[in-house]
Amino acid sequence: MATNSLTEGSLTVGHSAQPAPAPGDGRRRTSPGLTLTAAMLGFALITLDASVVNVALPAIGDSLGGGMSGLQWVVDAYTLAFAALMLSTGAFSDRIGATRAYAIGITVFTAASVACGLAPSLPVLIGARVVQGVAAAVVLPASLSLVRQAYADAARRARAVAMWAAGGSVAVALGPVAGGALTTAWDWSGIFFINLPLGAVALVLLLRAPRSERRPAPLDVPGQLLAVLTLTAVTFAVIEGGTAGLLALGVAVAAGAVFLRTEARQAHPVVPLGLFRDRTVAITVAAGAACSVAFYGLVFVFSLFFQEVQGRSALWAGLMFLPMTGLIAVTNLFAGKLAARVGPRVPMLAGQSLAVLGLLALLFADASTPAVGLAFLMVPLALGCALTIPPLTAAMMEAVPADRAGLAAGVLNSARQVAGGLGIAAFGGLVAGDFVPGTRISLLIAAGLLAASGLATLGLRRGQ
C-alpha cells in the first residue's frame, strides 16, 4: 500500500549480481528481462491488493455483514501485517535467498487470495487478509533484490529499479478502477481471484531468475513480535472503541514500553531508535506518515462516499479515482528531478501545502456535488503527496550512513503503512455515524497533520 512505489526503492540491501551461465556449462540459463518482469509483476500484485479492495467494500459488507468496523479490518488486516513485518522481512530474504523468499511469498499470497475469494464469513476473510499481508511483506524486499542481482551494470540496474517502481505506480492507478470493474462484472470475490493467474505467471517467470545467495542477517525476533502486538492493539483500540478499546490501548502502551526498552538493548534492532535523534530523519518520517494518513484515509472514506452517499456503482466509484491516481507516477518523476536540483525542502513544502489546500477544498463536498467535479477535487491531494514522498525519501537516505540505508528505508515505509492503516481506522470510526460530517472532520484532521508536518519541514536546512 504506497502512495507511490518509488519510495520502496531502497528497502533492502541488494545481492551481488550473478552472471548468466555460458552455453553448455550445465547450468540453467537466466534472463535478466524475465527476472525483472517477474519482480515487477509481484510488486504490482501486492501494491494492487492494497488499493483494489476499497471500492469493493460496500459489496463485501452487503455479502458478509460486519458493519463499518468489519470493513475497516478488511483493509487494515492486510496493511498492518504488511507494515509491521516489513521491518524484518528484508533480513529474512537475505537469510534464505531472495529467489526462495520471493517464491514462498508469491505462493502464500496467491493461496491466501483464493481463501479471501472463497471466504464464507467476515472473520475468515480478515484472517486470510492477514496472511496476504504477511506474504506481501516477504515479496516486497525479495522482488527488489531479484532486480538488483539480475543486472551487474550499474546504469542498467538503475533503469531496471525505476521500471520496477513504475510497476507499483501503475498498480496504484489501476487499483480502484480494477476493483470497481471486477466487482461490477463479477462480484467482490473477483478482486481476489484475479491474483491466481497473475501469481502463477510470476512463479513461471521466476524459473528464469538466477538462484540467490544466502547471506547471514540478524533477526530481532522479540522486537518484531512486540511491534506487531503494539500496532495491532493500537489499531484495535481505534476501530473498536468502548471498554474493549480501552483495554487494547492499555496493552498497546505496555507493549510499546517493552518494545522501546528491548530495542534500546538490541545489537541489531528492527527499529534503531538512534535514527530518530537526527532531525532530518524525524521530520521525514513525520511528513511521510502525515501523507499516508491523508491519502489512504481519504481513499477509504471516498470509496464509501461515492457509493453510500451518492449512490454510485462500484465501477463508477473506481473511475472517480483515476484522475488522482493516474498522475502519481508522472509527479513522482518530476519530484525526484526537482529534489535533485534544489534539494528536498522546497518540493516537500510545496507538496504538503498543495495537499492541505486540496483537503480544504473537499470540505464542500456533499451528496449533491457532481461526481466528476469531486474526482478532480481529489487531484491536489494526490499531487501534493506524490510531490512530497520522493524528496523526503531522498532526504532520509542522505541523512543516514550508507550501511543503514536499507534499514532506514524499511523504517520509513513501515511508518507510512502504519500511519495509513491508523488513518483508515480513525476516519472509518468518524464516518460510521453521520457520513458527511464525519468526512469533513476527517478532512480537517488530515489537513491539520499535513500542516504540522509542513511546519516541521521548515526545520530542514535550505538546499537539503
N, C-alpha and C positions, 0 to 999 in steps of 0.2 A: 504494500500500500504506500505509494510515494507520490507526492505532488509532482515530482519529475524523477526520471530514472537516472539522470546524470549524477545525482548525489551519491549513488551507490558505488561509483567507480573506484573507490579506494578501500572497499570494505575488508579486503583480506590480502595478505601478502601473497604475491604470485609465486608460482613454482617456476623453476628453470625450464626453459623450452627444451623439448626433446625432438631431435631431428627425425624426419621420416626415414625408415629403413631403406637401404639401397635395394634395387631389384635383385631378387634371388638370394637374399640373405636369410630367408626362412622366417622372418618376422612379418607380421601383417603390415600392409601399407596404411598410412594415415593420411587424412585430408584436412588441412587447416580450415578450408572453407566450410566443409561439412561439420567440423567441430564447432566453428563459430555459429553456424546455423542451429545446431543442437542447443548451444548455450543460450542463444537469443530466444529460441522457442521456449525453453524452460523459464527464463527470466520473464518473458512476456506472459507466460501462463500464470505464474504466481502473482504478477502485477495485475493482470486482468481480473483475477479472482478477488482482489481487494476492492475492485470498483464495480464489478458486474452485478454484485448481489443487491446493491442499494435499490435499484429500480424494481427489483422483483419482490421487495419486502411486503408490500400490500398483498400480493398474491400468496406469499408464504403464510402471512397472518390469516388470510381467509381460509387456507387449506389446513393449517396445523394449529391455529389459535395462538394463545400466549400473550396477547396484548403488546403494548409498547415495549415493556421491559424484555419480553422474549425476542422481539425483533432487534433490540439493541445487542442482545447477547449473540444473535446470529452473526452480526458484524464483528463485535468485539472479541468473540472467542477466537476467531482467526487472527485478528490484529494483535491481541495480547500474546498469544503463543508465538507468533512471528517475531514480535518486537523483543520479548524477553529472551528468547533462545538465540536470537541473532548475536547476543553478546559473546557466545562461546562456540557457535557452530563453525566459525572460521578456523578455530583451533581444532575442532573435530574433523573438519575437512582435511586439514594438514596431516592429522594423525593417521587417517585411514586412506588418504589419497583422494584427490578431487574427483577422479573418474568414478571410483567406487561410491563416494559420497553423493555425487550427482545421480547415479543410477538408483541408489537407495531412496533419495529424496523424491525423484520423479515417480518411482514405482509406488511409494507410500502415498504421495499426493494424489496420484490418479485413482488408486484404490479408495482413498478417503472421499474423493469427488463422487465416485459411484455410490458410496454409502450415503453421502449427502442427498443425492438424487432419489435414492430409494427410502429415505428416512420416513418412517410411519408416524413420527411424533416430533415435536419441537425439541425435547431433550436429546433425542438421538441425533437430530440434525446439528445441534450445538456441539455435541460430543465429537461428531465427525468433522466439524469445522475446526475444533482444537487440533485434531490430528493433521488436517490440512495445513494449519499454521506451523506446526512443528516441522512438517516436511518442507514447507516453503523456506523456513529459516535455514535448512540444510542446503536447499537448492541454490539460494542466492550467492553465498560465497563460493560454492563449488563451481557455479557457472562462470563466474569471473575468473577463477583460477584456470579453468579449461581454456578460456580465451587467451590468457596471458601465456600459458605454456605452449600454445599452438603456434605462436609467432615469435621467432628468435630475433627478427629485426625490430628495433625499437619503433621506427616510423610506421611499419605495417601493424605492429601491435597497438599503437595509439589509435590508428584508424579502426582497428577491429574492436577495441574497447568502446570507441564512440558509436559504432554500429550496434554493439550490444546494448548500450544505454538507450539508443534510439528505439530499439525494440520495445523497451519498457514504456517509453513516451507514447508510442503508437498504441500500446495496450491500454494506457490510461485514457487516451482519447476515445478508443473504441468500446471501453468497458460499459458505460451507461447505455450506449446505442445497442450493443450486443445483448445486454441484459433485457432491454425493452423488446427487441426483436424476438429473442428466444422465448421470452415469457408470453408474448402475444401469439406467436406462431405455434408454440408447443404448450408448455406451462412452465412454472418456476423450476422444475427439475431439469429442464433443458440447459440452464446455465451451468449445471454441474456435469451433466452427461457429455457436454461438448469437450470436456477435458480428457475424456477417454481416448479418442483418436489422436488428439494433439500430444498427449503424453506418450502414446505408443510411437508416434513419429519421432519424438525427441529421443526415445530409447534406441530406436533403429539407427538414427544418425550418430548416436554415441558410439556405435560399433567402430566407426572410423576415427575415433579420437585416440590419441596416444595414452597409454597407461601412465597414471601419475605416480610419482614417488611418494612414499610415506615419509613424513617428517615429524620429529619429536616436537610436540607443542603442549605446554602445560594447560590443564583444565582446572578451573576453580569451581569444583562441584558444589561446595557449601554456598559460595556466593551466588551461583546460578540458581540454586533451589530457593534461597532466600529472596532473590529478585523476583522470581515467579510468584512466590507466596505474597510478597508485598504488593506487587502490581495487581494481582487477582483480587486481593482483599480490598484495595482502594477502589477498583472498578465495581466490585460487588456493592460496596457502600454507596457509591454514586448512583448506580442503577436502581437498587432495591430500596434504599432508604429505610425508614422505620427503625424498629428495635434491632432487626437483623443487620441493617446497615450500620448502626452504631457499634454493634459487636464486631462487625467486619472492619470498621475503622480502627477499633482498638487493636485488632490483630495486625492490621497494616502498620500502625505506629510501632508496635512491639517488634514485628518482623523487620521493619525498616531500621530500627535502632540496632538490632543484632546484625543486620546487613552492613551498616556503616562500620560497626566495630570489627566485624570479620574482614571487611575489605581493607581496613587500615592495617591489619596484621598479615595479610596475604602477600607472599612474594610475587605472585602473578594474578592479581585480582581481575575479575571480569570488568569492573569499573574502577580504574585507577583514580582515587579521589584527588590525588595531587594535580591531575589535569585541570581541575576547576580553580586552582589558585591563579592560573593565567587568565587575565581579564578578557582576552580575545576569545578563549575557549568558552568561558562562562557566557559572554554576550552572544556568540554564535549559536550555542545550544539553546539559549532562551529565545532567540529570534526564530530558529528552526521549529521549536516547539509551538510558538505562537502561530506561525504559518500553518502548521498541521492542524491545530485546534480549529482555526478559521476554515481552512479548506475542507478537511474531511468532515467536520461537524456540519458545515453548511450543505455539502453534497448529500449527506444523510437526511437532513431536515427537508431540503427542497425536493429530494426524490419522493418523499411522502407528501409534501406540499402540492406538487403538481397533480398527484393522483387523489389524495384525500380531501384537499381543499378546493382545487379547481376541477376535479372530476376528469382529468385527462387519462388516456390509456397508458399502459406501461411503455409501449413503443414511442408514443408522443413524449412522454417524460424523458426517455432516454435521448431522444433527438434534441431536447432542450439543453442538454449539457454539451452538445457538440461544439457550439461556438467557443465556449470557455476552454474545454479540454483540447480542442484541435489546435489552439495557438500555443500550447505549453511548450512543445518541443522547439518551435522556432524561437520563442522567447528565451528558453534555456541557452541556446547557442549564442544569441545576442548578448545575454547577460554575462556569459563566460568571456566573450571577447571584450566587453566593456570593462569588466573587472580586471582583465589583463592589462588594459590601457590605463585606467585611472585608479585602480585599486578597488577593493570590495565595498568600502564605506559608502561611496556615492550610489551605486546601484542598489545596495541594501536599503538605504534611506528612501530612495525613490520608490522601490518596490513596496516597502511597508506602508508608505504614505498612500500610494495608489490603492493598495488593498483596503486600507481604512476608509478611503473615500467610496470605494465600491460597496463595502459593507453598509455604510451610512445611506447610500442611495437605495439599497434594498429594503430599508425600513418602511418605504412607502408601498411595498408590495402587499396586495391582499387578493381575495378571491376574484375580484373584477379586473385585475391587472392583465393586459394581453400577454399570452404565453410567450410570444416572440420577443416582445419588449423585455419581459422578465429574463429571458435567456441571455439577452445582450447586457442586461444589468449585472449579470454574474461575471461577465468577462473581466472587468477591472480587478476583481479579487484574484482570479486565476493568473492574470498577467502579473499582478503585484507579487504573488507568491513565487511564480516562475522566475521573476526578475531577482528575487531575493536569495533563493536557495543555492544556486551555483556559486555566487560570490561568497556567501557565508561559509560554504564548504571549503572553498579555496583559502579563505582567511584562517579557518581552523587548521587546515593541513599545513599552512605556513607557520602556525604558532607552536606546533609540536615537533619533537625530533623525528627524523625520517624513520627510525626503527619503531616508532609508536604510531605511525600514520594509520595503519590498518586498524589498530585497536581504537584510536580516536574516532575514526570514521564509523566504526561499529557502535560506539557510544552515541555519537551524534544521530545516526539513523535510528537506533533503538529509542532514543529520547523523542524523536519526531513521531515514530509509530505509536509509542505510548501516549503521547500528547493527543494524537488524532483519536485514539480509542477513548480517552477520557473526555474529549470534546463530544464525541458521539453519545457517550453515557450521560453527560450533563445536559446537552441540548435535547436529547430524547426525553429526559425527565421533564424539561421545561415545556415541551410542546404536548406532553401527554394529556394535560388538562384542556386548556383553550389554545388551539393551534396557532392562530395568528399572533396573539400577544406573546405566546411562548417563543415564537420565531423572532419577534422583534427584540425580546430580552437576550436571546442567543446572539443575535447580530451585534447588539451593544457590548456584550461580554467579549466577543471575538474582536471587535474594533478596539476595545479597551486594552486587551492583551497585546495587540499589534502596535498600538500607540505607545504602550510602555516599552516594548522591545525596540521600537524605533528610537525612543529617547535614549535607551541604553546604547544603541548603535552609535550615537553621537560620541560615546566614550572611546570608540576606536580611533586610532591615530589617523590623521589625514594621510591619504595615499596608501593606507592599509586596506 
